Amino acid sequence: MTYTSRILAHSKSASAAILAAATLGACGGGDGEQSAPPTTVAAPAPAPAPAPAPAPETSPPAPLPDPPSTVSPACSDCGAVTANTYAGNGVGVWQAINASATTARIPVRIDGLSGQDVTLVFTNQTALPKVMPTISLTTSQASPVAANALRWKEDGEPAVRQRIADFNREGWVALAGKRGNIPGFSARQNQGATALNTTRSWYHVDNIARSATLVLQRAASDGTMVNFWVEESENTEDRVSPEIVALLADSFTPAGGLYDTLTSIGGPLWGPHDYSELIPATGQPIDIVILNFDNDGRPTGLLGYFFARNALKRHPVTNPYSNESVSLYMDAEALYLGGAEALTEMVSTMIHEAMHLQSFYRRGVAKGPSYIFERWLEEASAMMLEDLVSHSVSPDYNTIRDMRFPDYVGFPAGSYNCSLIDFRPASVSCNSYAVSGSLGGFLTRHLGLDFYKNLLTDFSSTNSVQVLDSAIRSVKDTSGFGEQLRAFAATAGALMKMPSPAGFGFPERVDGGFTLPPINPQDFLPIRTLTQSVPLLLQPYGSLPIVRSAVTGTYSETVEVPPGTSLSVVVQ
């Protein structure tokens, strides 16, 4: 069976525009210093000019490789026998990487098929969008059940989420004071333990003060006090009951619980620093504050948050709404309106937000603001921790398997062609939580706990893509971000069957006391949403799967692959 593809009429002009923009952005554009006006002075007789020094030898930049001419097997002991032969069973993966500066026309010919599906997966391996050629879409791409199958966990308050994320990454710096300029006395420096049943006001993210009562105190194994506060209007048996609070505490504070897991993997949540306007380094409990965020009668939307402004001292002008606390905030209605499943998810949310708190301290406060992850990797790192602890929270629930990956492959507009680095929580076109979470779940299953620990403490760069690449190479020096991204895109794009070839799929992993359950991508075939038209642009680090169904005999097609893009061909 032979397919043809053609280049869009606009592709050359669009490519030229992108190239021109990149070229202009990389050069000075003539905006250097202006020369001074000439002046006339009497000049002495010229001395003999010295012989010019030899110019230093410089190596020319390495030339880009030529465009690839064919695909090659990308797996071993699998269905890909040669560049042109399928074994007749199992999963076969072939790849071609176009690292050149021009579009590659790659003839693909694979023999030995007997009704298998062939999935072409284009993966942008760069931080710039790439113009996509048109290519025929020969199968029905829409799933009638996809939209109904999704659970909208991140549908609430996108502007609030963005404001918190922006402040946690950059906004706090201007308010934190000069490093190394700490006064001898700081407010609340020697505070004692707060008495149980104390009531105090807590500012929510909406800047409205809520009165909440300290209903439970537990000491973690390192002696850190963990306080659980409940908004007074929610502190009843039929709302946030003592049993619900005890469930949260029992998962977080005991020896070997979530707090110990968090600190053993990534270090302390708060500690020494040299910023004059941050709250003191010592004597700080962890406050978990349960408020009714919006009184909307739903257990969904914004479930929890860490807001760095609360780690800053209160100032009547610049920071009047700080709670001056190392604190996490959780939505009350999500705890009692969603049943057992919602409670499990809220425990997972608690550890997710605690990772944001820890990351803020470890990377931003202790190391320096420029080392804070970009949002896509910040969220990925928190979801990786959720994934690691899911089995201990509930053997029946895994955040990647049961929420992130289904949302990734089934998002109504399709999350495949979403920019990894442009984080958009449940926008019309993308669900970035699903994108970052699914990639994170793939990486932890293949690279393990050491990779994750190294990622959290990797300060080799302030560029998050480079940090992730460094962490990958720390445990697999022959690999890197590019290879892992291709393998993930091929796995997710083809909904690769189990058992998958080594390096692909979502295999089970037991590592350091953590159990990551396997994920069978084929389980989500009924809800997958594929493109109904070829997009103009392949987004940065995004992918685009296109399926040829039930091919018999020989699959043959010449495929246009943009520069900086890889093509994976999956037969199964």
C-alpha positions as CSV (number, residue, x, y, z in Angstrom):
1,M,0.0,0.0,0.0
2,T,1.5,3.4,-1.1
3,Y,0.7,6.8,0.4
4,T,1.8,10.2,-0.9
5,S,2.4,13.4,0.9
6,R,2.9,17.0,-0.4
7,I,4.3,20.2,0.9
8,L,1.8,23.0,1.7
9,A,2.0,25.9,-0.7
10,H,2.8,28.2,2.2
11,S,5.5,26.1,3.7
12,K,8.5,27.7,2.0
13,S,7.4,31.2,2.8
14,A,6.5,30.3,6.4
15,S,9.9,28.5,6.8
16,A,11.6,31.6,5.4
17,A,9.8,33.8,7.9
18,I,10.8,31.6,10.8
19,L,14.4,31.5,9.6
20,A,14.5,35.3,9.1
21,A,13.1,35.9,12.6
22,A,15.7,33.5,14.1
23,T,18.5,35.2,12.1
24,L,17.5,38.7,13.1
25,G,17.1,37.6,16.7
26,A,20.7,36.2,16.7
27,C,22.5,39.2,15.3
28,G,23.0,42.8,16.5
29,G,21.0,44.4,13.7
30,G,23.4,47.4,13.6
31,D,22.4,48.8,17.0
32,G,26.0,49.2,18.3
33,E,27.6,52.3,19.8
34,Q,27.8,55.4,17.5
35,S,31.3,56.7,16.6
36,A,32.3,60.1,17.9
37,P,32.4,63.0,15.4
38,P,35.8,63.5,13.8
39,T,38.3,66.2,15.1
40,T,41.4,67.6,13.5
41,V,44.8,67.6,15.4
42,A,48.3,68.0,14.4
43,A,49.8,64.6,13.9
44,P,53.4,63.6,14.5
45,A,55.4,61.9,11.8
46,P,54.1,58.3,11.5
47,A,56.3,55.6,13.0
48,P,56.9,52.5,11.0
49,A,54.0,50.1,11.5
50,P,54.8,47.0,13.4
51,A,54.3,43.7,11.6
52,P,50.7,42.5,12.2
53,A,50.3,39.7,14.7
54,P,49.1,36.5,13.2
55,A,45.4,36.0,13.5
56,P,44.4,33.3,15.9
57,E,43.3,30.1,14.3
58,T,39.6,29.4,14.8
59,S,37.8,26.3,13.9
60,P,34.9,26.7,11.6
61,P,31.5,25.6,13.0
62,A,30.7,22.0,12.5
63,P,28.5,21.6,9.4
64,L,25.0,20.3,9.9
65,P,24.5,16.7,8.8
66,D,22.9,15.9,5.5
67,P,19.1,15.1,5.7
68,P,18.5,11.4,6.4
69,S,17.6,9.2,3.4
70,T,15.8,6.4,5.1
71,V,14.6,5.1,8.5
72,S,16.5,2.6,10.6
73,P,15.4,0.1,13.2
74,A,15.2,1.9,16.6
75,C,14.8,-1.2,18.8
76,S,16.5,-4.5,19.4
77,D,14.9,-7.9,19.7
78,C,11.7,-6.4,18.3
79,G,9.6,-6.4,15.2
80,A,12.0,-4.2,13.3
81,V,14.3,-6.7,11.5
82,T,15.9,-4.4,9.0
83,A,15.3,-1.0,7.6
84,N,12.7,-2.6,5.2
85,T,11.5,-5.7,7.0
86,Y,8.9,-6.3,9.8
87,A,9.2,-9.6,11.7
88,G,5.5,-10.3,11.2
89,N,4.6,-10.0,14.9
90,G,5.3,-7.8,18.0
91,V,6.1,-4.1,18.0
92,G,8.6,-2.7,15.5
93,V,10.0,0.8,15.7
94,W,12.0,2.7,13.0
95,Q,13.3,6.2,13.2
96,A,15.0,8.9,11.2
97,I,16.3,12.1,12.7
98,N,16.5,15.2,10.5
99,A,19.2,17.3,12.1
100,S,19.8,19.2,8.9
101,A,18.6,22.7,8.0
102,T,16.3,21.5,5.2
103,T,13.2,19.4,4.9
104,A,14.0,15.7,4.2
105,R,12.0,13.5,1.9
106,I,12.3,10.1,3.4
107,P,11.1,7.0,1.5
108,V,9.7,4.5,3.9
109,R,9.2,0.9,2.7
110,I,8.5,-1.9,5.2
111,D,7.6,-5.4,4.0
112,G,6.0,-8.3,5.9
113,L,2.7,-6.7,7.2
114,S,-0.5,-8.7,7.6
115,G,-3.1,-6.2,8.9
116,Q,-0.9,-4.3,11.4
117,D,-1.4,-0.6,12.0
118,V,1.5,1.8,11.0
119,T,1.8,5.0,13.0
120,L,3.9,7.8,11.8
121,V,5.0,10.0,14.7
122,F,6.6,13.4,14.0
123,T,8.5,14.9,17.0
124,N,9.9,18.4,17.1
125,Q,13.3,18.2,18.8
126,T,13.8,21.9,19.1
127,A,12.5,24.9,21.1
128,L,11.2,26.5,17.9
129,P,8.0,25.6,16.0
130,K,8.5,23.8,12.7
131,V,6.3,24.1,9.6
132,M,4.5,20.9,8.9
133,P,4.0,19.5,5.4
134,T,0.6,18.3,4.5
135,I,0.1,14.6,4.7
136,S,-3.0,12.5,4.0
137,L,-5.1,11.5,6.9
138,T,-6.6,8.2,5.8
139,T,-8.4,7.0,9.0
140,S,-11.2,8.5,11.1
141,Q,-9.4,10.6,13.6
142,A,-12.2,11.6,16.0
143,S,-13.3,9.6,18.9
144,P,-17.0,10.0,19.9
145,V,-16.3,9.1,23.5
146,A,-13.1,11.1,24.1
147,A,-14.5,14.3,25.5
148,N,-16.9,12.5,27.8
149,A,-14.2,10.2,29.1
150,L,-12.0,13.1,30.4
151,R,-12.0,14.3,34.0
152,W,-11.5,18.0,34.2
153,K,-9.2,18.3,37.3
154,E,-7.4,21.4,36.3
155,D,-10.3,23.3,34.8
156,G,-10.6,26.0,37.6
157,E,-8.9,29.3,38.1
158,P,-6.2,29.3,35.3
159,A,-5.5,33.0,36.0
160,V,-5.0,32.3,39.7
161,R,-2.7,29.4,38.9
162,Q,-0.7,31.5,36.5
163,R,-0.4,34.3,39.1
164,I,0.9,31.9,41.7
165,A,3.3,30.3,39.4
166,D,4.7,33.6,38.2
167,F,5.2,34.9,41.7
168,N,6.8,31.6,42.9
169,R,9.3,31.8,40.0
170,E,10.1,35.5,39.7
171,G,7.8,37.8,41.7
172,W,9.2,37.0,45.1
173,V,12.7,38.1,44.3
174,A,12.1,41.8,44.4
175,L,10.5,41.5,47.8
176,A,13.0,39.2,49.4
177,G,15.6,41.8,50.3
178,K,19.3,41.8,49.7
179,R,21.1,38.5,50.2
180,G,23.5,38.6,53.1
181,N,21.9,41.6,54.7
182,I,19.9,40.0,57.5
183,P,19.1,42.2,60.6
184,G,19.9,40.8,64.0
185,F,16.2,40.5,65.0
186,S,13.5,39.1,62.8
187,A,9.8,38.9,63.6
188,R,8.6,35.5,65.0
189,Q,12.2,34.3,65.3
190,N,11.7,32.6,68.6
191,Q,8.1,31.8,68.4
192,G,6.8,29.0,70.5
193,A,4.5,26.2,69.4
194,T,1.0,27.3,68.7
195,A,-1.6,25.9,71.1
196,L,-4.2,23.5,69.8
197,N,-7.6,25.1,69.1
198,T,-6.0,28.5,68.5
199,T,-7.9,30.5,65.9
200,R,-6.1,32.9,63.5
201,S,-6.7,34.6,60.2
202,W,-5.3,33.2,57.0
203,Y,-5.2,35.1,53.7
204,H,-6.4,33.1,50.8
205,V,-5.0,33.8,47.3
206,D,-7.9,36.1,46.8
207,N,-6.5,38.4,49.5
208,I,-9.5,37.8,51.8
209,A,-8.8,36.8,55.4
210,R,-10.4,33.6,56.6
211,S,-10.6,32.6,60.2
212,A,-9.3,29.0,60.8
213,T,-8.7,26.8,63.8
214,L,-5.7,24.7,64.6
215,V,-7.5,21.3,64.9
216,L,-4.5,18.8,64.9
217,Q,-0.8,18.9,65.5
218,R,1.7,16.1,64.6
219,A,5.5,16.1,64.9
220,A,7.4,14.6,61.9
221,S,10.2,12.2,62.6
222,D,12.8,15.0,62.3
223,G,10.9,17.0,65.0
224,T,9.3,19.5,62.6
225,M,5.8,20.3,63.8
226,V,3.0,20.0,61.2
227,N,-0.2,22.0,62.0
228,F,-3.5,21.3,60.4
229,W,-5.9,24.3,60.3
230,V,-9.5,24.2,59.1
231,E,-11.6,27.3,58.2
232,E,-14.2,27.7,61.0
233,S,-17.2,27.4,58.7
234,E,-15.8,24.1,57.4
235,N,-14.9,22.7,60.8
236,T,-17.9,20.4,61.2
237,E,-18.7,16.7,61.3
238,D,-20.5,16.9,57.9
239,R,-17.7,18.9,56.2
240,V,-14.0,18.7,57.1
241,S,-14.4,16.2,59.9
242,P,-11.7,15.1,62.4
243,E,-11.5,11.8,60.5
244,I,-10.6,13.6,57.2
245,V,-7.9,15.7,58.9
246,A,-6.6,12.5,60.6
247,L,-6.4,10.8,57.2
248,L,-4.3,13.6,55.9
249,A,-2.0,13.6,58.9
250,D,-1.6,9.8,58.9
251,S,-0.4,9.9,55.4
252,F,2.0,12.8,55.8
253,T,3.6,12.9,59.3
254,P,4.5,9.3,60.5
255,A,7.9,7.8,60.2
256,G,8.2,6.6,56.6
257,G,5.3,8.7,55.5
258,L,5.1,11.3,52.8
259,Y,7.0,14.0,54.7
260,D,9.9,11.6,55.2
261,T,9.8,10.5,51.6
262,L,9.9,14.1,50.5
263,T,12.9,15.1,52.7
264,S,14.8,11.9,51.9
265,I,14.5,12.5,48.2
266,G,14.9,16.3,48.0
267,G,16.1,17.7,51.4
268,P,14.5,20.1,53.8
269,L,11.4,22.1,53.0
270,W,12.8,25.2,54.8
271,G,16.0,26.2,56.4
272,P,19.1,28.5,56.3
273,H,19.0,31.4,53.9
274,D,20.4,34.9,53.6
275,Y,17.5,37.0,52.5
276,S,16.5,39.8,54.9
277,E,12.8,39.8,54.0
278,L,12.1,36.1,54.1
279,I,10.6,34.6,57.3
280,P,13.2,33.2,59.7
281,A,15.1,30.0,58.8
282,T,14.4,28.3,62.2
283,G,11.5,27.6,64.4
284,Q,9.0,27.3,61.5
285,P,6.3,24.6,61.6
286,I,4.6,23.4,58.4
287,D,1.1,24.7,58.3
288,I,-1.5,22.9,56.2
289,V,-4.4,25.2,55.8
290,I,-7.8,23.9,54.7
291,L,-10.1,26.6,53.3
292,N,-13.2,26.7,51.2
293,F,-11.6,28.2,48.1
294,D,-14.6,29.4,46.2
295,N,-17.8,28.0,47.7
296,D,-18.9,26.6,44.3
297,G,-20.2,23.3,45.7
298,R,-17.8,21.2,43.5
299,P,-14.9,19.0,44.4
300,T,-12.9,20.0,41.3
301,G,-11.1,23.1,40.1
302,L,-8.2,24.5,42.1
303,L,-7.4,21.7,44.6
304,G,-4.4,23.1,46.4
305,Y,-1.5,25.5,46.1
306,F,1.8,26.7,47.5
307,F,2.2,30.5,47.3
308,A,5.7,31.9,48.0
309,R,4.4,35.3,49.2
310,N,3.5,33.6,52.5
311,A,7.2,32.9,53.0
312,L,7.9,36.6,52.9
313,K,7.5,39.0,55.8
314,R,4.4,41.0,55.8
315,H,4.8,44.6,54.7
316,P,1.8,47.1,54.7
317,V,2.7,48.3,51.2
318,T,4.6,45.7,49.2
319,N,3.3,42.4,50.8
320,P,0.2,43.1,53.0
321,Y,-1.4,39.6,52.6
322,S,1.5,37.4,53.6
323,N,0.6,34.7,56.2
324,E,4.3,34.6,57.3
325,S,4.3,30.9,57.3
326,V,5.8,27.8,55.6
327,S,2.4,26.7,54.4
328,L,0.3,24.7,51.9
329,Y,-3.4,25.4,51.1
330,M,-6.0,22.8,50.3
331,D,-9.7,23.2,49.2
332,A,-12.2,22.0,51.8
333,E,-15.0,21.1,49.4
334,A,-12.7,18.7,47.5
335,L,-12.1,16.8,50.7
336,Y,-15.8,16.1,51.5
337,L,-17.8,16.4,48.3
338,G,-15.8,13.9,46.1
339,G,-15.9,10.7,48.0
340,A,-13.0,8.3,48.6
341,E,-11.4,8.9,45.2
342,A,-11.3,12.7,45.9
343,L,-9.7,12.0,49.3
344,T,-7.0,9.9,47.6
345,E,-6.4,12.7,45.1
346,M,-6.2,15.3,47.8
347,V,-3.4,13.3,49.6
348,S,-1.6,13.3,46.2
349,T,-2.3,17.0,45.9
350,M,-0.7,17.6,49.3
351,I,2.5,15.9,48.3
352,H,2.5,17.7,45.0
353,E,2.2,21.1,46.6
354,A,4.8,20.2,49.2
355,M,7.2,19.5,46.4
356,H,6.6,23.0,45.1
357,L,7.4,24.3,48.5
358,Q,10.6,22.3,48.8
359,S,11.6,23.2,45.2
360,F,11.2,26.9,46.0
361,Y,13.5,26.6,49.0
362,R,16.0,24.2,47.4
363,R,16.4,25.9,44.0
364,G,15.2,29.4,44.5
365,V,16.1,30.4,48.1
366,A,19.1,28.3,48.8
367,K,20.7,28.3,45.3
368,G,19.4,31.4,43.6
369,P,16.3,32.5,41.7
370,S,17.8,31.8,38.3
371,Y,17.9,28.1,39.1
372,I,14.2,27.7,39.7
373,F,12.7,25.3,37.1
374,E,10.6,26.7,34.3
375,R,7.0,25.9,34.9
376,W,6.8,22.9,32.7
377,L,9.6,21.1,34.5
378,E,8.5,22.4,37.9
379,E,5.1,20.8,37.4
380,A,6.7,17.7,35.9
381,S,8.9,17.2,39.0
382,A,5.9,17.5,41.3
383,M,3.9,15.0,39.3
384,M,6.9,12.6,39.2
385,L,6.8,12.6,43.0
386,E,3.0,12.0,42.9
387,D,3.7,9.0,40.6
388,L,6.4,7.6,42.9
389,V,4.3,7.7,46.0
390,S,0.9,6.8,44.4
391,H,1.2,3.1,45.3
392,S,1.8,3.9,49.0
393,V,-1.1,6.3,49.0
394,S,-3.5,3.8,47.3
395,P,-2.5,0.6,45.4
396,D,-5.6,1.2,43.2
397,Y,-4.8,4.7,42.0
398,N,-1.9,6.1,40.1
399,T,-1.9,9.7,39.0
400,I,-0.2,9.2,35.7
401,R,-2.1,6.0,34.7
402,D,-5.5,7.2,35.8
403,M,-5.4,10.9,35.1
404,R,-2.4,12.4,33.3
405,F,-1.9,9.9,30.5
406,P,-5.6,9.5,29.7
407,D,-5.9,13.3,29.5
408,Y,-2.9,13.5,27.3
409,V,-4.1,11.1,24.6
410,G,-7.8,12.1,24.9
411,F,-7.8,15.8,25.3
412,P,-10.5,17.1,22.9
413,A,-8.2,19.3,20.9
414,G,-5.3,16.8,21.1
415,S,-2.4,17.3,23.5
416,Y,0.1,15.6,21.3
417,N,1.0,18.8,19.4
418,C,1.4,21.0,22.5
419,S,4.5,22.9,23.2
420,L,6.2,21.2,26.2
421,I,7.8,24.5,27.3
422,D,4.8,26.8,26.9
423,F,2.8,25.7,29.9
424,R,-1.0,26.0,29.5
425,P,-3.2,24.5,32.2
426,A,-6.3,23.1,30.5
427,S,-6.5,25.7,27.8
428,V,-8.7,25.3,24.8
429,S,-5.9,23.7,22.8
430,C,-3.7,22.0,25.4
431,N,-3.5,20.5,28.8
432,S,0.0,21.0,29.9
433,Y,-0.4,19.1,33.2
434,A,-1.1,16.1,31.0
435,V,1.9,16.7,28.8
436,S,4.5,17.3,31.5
437,G,3.0,14.6,33.7
438,S,2.9,11.9,31.0
439,L,6.5,12.6,30.0
440,G,7.6,12.6,33.6
441,G,5.9,9.2,34.2
442,F,7.7,7.8,31.2
443,L,11.1,9.1,32.4
444,T,10.7,7.7,36.0
445,R,9.8,4.3,34.7
446,H,12.8,4.1,32.4
447,L,15.4,6.0,34.4
448,G,14.4,5.4,38.0
449,L,14.8,7.1,41.4
450,D,18.5,8.1,41.0
451,F,17.5,10.1,37.9
452,Y,14.8,11.8,39.8
453,K,17.0,12.7,42.8
454,N,19.7,14.0,40.4
455,L,17.1,16.1,38.6
456,L,16.0,17.9,41.7
457,T,19.6,18.8,42.7
458,D,21.0,19.4,39.2
459,F,22.4,23.0,39.0
460,S,24.4,22.5,35.9
461,S,22.4,25.1,34.0
462,T,19.6,27.6,34.4
463,N,18.0,26.3,31.3
464,S,15.4,23.6,32.2
465,V,15.8,21.6,29.0
466,Q,19.5,21.4,29.7
467,V,19.0,20.5,33.3
468,L,16.7,17.6,32.3
469,D,19.2,16.5,29.7
470,S,22.0,16.5,32.3
471,A,19.9,14.5,34.8
472,I,19.1,11.9,32.1
473,R,22.8,11.6,31.2
474,S,23.7,11.2,34.9
475,V,22.1,7.7,34.9
476,K,22.4,6.9,31.2
477,D,25.3,8.6,29.6
478,T,24.6,7.2,26.1
479,S,21.1,8.8,26.1
480,G,19.8,12.3,26.6
481,F,16.6,14.4,26.4
482,G,16.3,14.0,22.6
483,E,16.3,10.3,22.6
484,Q,13.9,10.0,25.6
485,L,11.5,12.5,24.0
486,R,11.5,10.5,20.8
487,A,10.8,7.3,22.7
488,F,8.0,8.9,24.7
489,A,6.4,10.4,21.6
490,A,6.5,7.0,19.8
491,T,5.1,5.2,22.8
492,A,2.2,7.7,23.3
493,G,1.6,8.5,19.7
494,A,1.2,4.8,18.7
495,L,-0.4,3.8,22.0
496,M,2.3,1.1,21.9
497,K,1.2,-2.4,22.9
498,M,2.7,-4.4,25.8
499,P,5.2,-5.8,25.9
500,S,7.0,-2.9,24.3
501,P,10.6,-3.0,23.1
502,A,13.3,-2.0,25.6
503,G,13.3,1.8,26.0
504,F,9.7,2.2,25.0
505,G,6.3,1.8,26.8
506,F,5.5,2.4,30.4
507,P,6.9,-0.7,32.1
508,E,6.5,-1.5,35.8
509,R,9.4,-0.4,38.0
510,V,10.2,-1.2,41.6
511,D,13.0,1.1,42.8
512,G,14.1,2.2,46.3
513,G,10.9,1.0,47.9
514,F,8.7,2.7,45.3
515,T,6.4,0.8,42.9
516,L,5.5,2.4,39.6
517,P,2.7,0.4,38.1
518,P,2.8,-0.5,34.4
519,I,0.7,1.5,32.0
520,N,-0.9,-0.1,29.0
521,P,-1.4,2.6,26.4
522,Q,-3.8,0.4,24.4
523,D,-6.3,0.7,27.3
524,F,-6.9,4.3,26.1
525,L,-7.5,3.5,22.4
526,P,-11.2,4.2,22.8
527,I,-10.6,7.7,24.0
528,R,-7.7,8.8,21.9
529,T,-8.1,12.0,20.0
530,L,-6.0,12.4,16.8
531,T,-5.8,15.4,14.6
532,Q,-8.5,16.0,12.0
533,S,-6.3,18.3,10.0
534,V,-2.6,18.7,9.6
535,P,-1.5,21.7,11.8
536,L,0.5,24.5,10.2
537,L,3.2,24.2,12.9
538,L,4.7,21.4,14.9
539,Q,5.1,22.9,18.4
540,P,8.3,23.0,20.4
541,Y,9.0,19.5,21.6
542,G,5.5,18.5,20.5
543,S,4.6,15.5,18.4
544,L,2.0,14.5,15.8
545,P,0.9,10.9,15.3
546,I,-0.8,9.8,12.0
547,V,-2.2,6.3,11.7
548,R,-2.3,4.0,8.7
549,S,-4.7,1.3,9.7
550,A,-4.6,-2.5,8.9
551,V,-1.8,-2.4,6.3
552,T,-1.2,-5.7,4.4
553,G,1.9,-6.6,2.5
554,T,4.2,-3.6,2.0
555,Y,3.8,-0.2,3.5
556,S,5.4,2.4,1.2
557,E,5.3,6.1,1.6
558,T,7.6,9.1,1.0
559,V,7.3,11.3,4.1
560,E,8.4,14.9,4.4
561,V,10.2,15.5,7.7
562,P,10.9,19.2,8.7
563,P,14.4,20.2,9.9
564,G,15.0,19.6,13.6
565,T,12.3,16.9,13.6
566,S,12.4,13.2,13.9
567,L,10.1,10.6,12.3
568,S,9.2,7.4,14.2
569,V,7.4,4.6,12.4
570,V,5.7,2.1,14.7
571,V,4.2,-1.1,13.4
572,Q,2.1,-3.2,15.6
